[in-house]
Amino acid sequence: MTTEGAQAQMLDKKALSIAAAKNVAAAASAEAKKNGWTVCIAIVDDGGNLLYFERADGTQLGSIGVSMGKARTALLFKRPSKALEDAVAGGRAAMMTLSPEVVTVEGGVPLVYGGNVVGAIGVSGVQSAQDAQIARAGAEVLTR
């Protein structure tokens, strides 16, 4: 194979920058503050690696790992973590055994830019639907 042939097979992709991750987190944090909710917000890159994290004062320690797990779950399955929660609630208990890292609870949302998943946001600290509301507010930053 020629060098030109190998280059033709390579992909160009967008990557989530720390600046973009901070913007996503800022929008999510603003949504949480507007509602008086204290939460943890985790942003992961397209490899599931933690890129940005914040924990509001007073948020329970258990939400640290849960927010990261929700973000990774949304990234790995390219859909909100609620989709997995719904599958479990619908009787698919096997979904809970996919991986020890998978969190089948609402609050994780993929971050999509240009039609591609570039990372994910996970939120934990209040009710799951509220966590998801915060996560969606952050994710919307990339679609503006």
Stockholm file with secondary structure:
# STOCKHOLM 1.0

chainA/1-144         MTTEGAQAQMLDKKALSIAAAKNVAAAASAEAKKNGWTVCIAIVDDGGNLLYFERADGTQLGSIGVSMGKARTALLFKRPSKALEDAVAGGRAAMMTLSPEVVTVEGGVPLVYGGNVVGAIGVSGVQSAQDAQIARAGAEVLTR
#=GR chainA/1-144 SS CCHHHHHHTCCCCCCCCHHHHHHHHHHHHHHHHHTTCCCEEEEEETTSCEEEEEECTTCCTHHHHHHHHHHHHHHHHTSCHHHHHHHHHTTCGGGGGSCTTCCCSSCEEEEEETTEEEEEEEEESSCHHHHHHHHHHHHGGGGC
#=GC SS_cons         CCHHHHHHTCCCCCCCCHHHHHHHHHHHHHHHHHTTCCCEEEEEETTSCEEEEEECTTCCTHHHHHHHHHHHHHHHHTSCHHHHHHHHHTTCGGGGGSCTTCCCSSCEEEEEETTEEEEEEEEESSCHHHHHHHHHHHHGGGGC
//
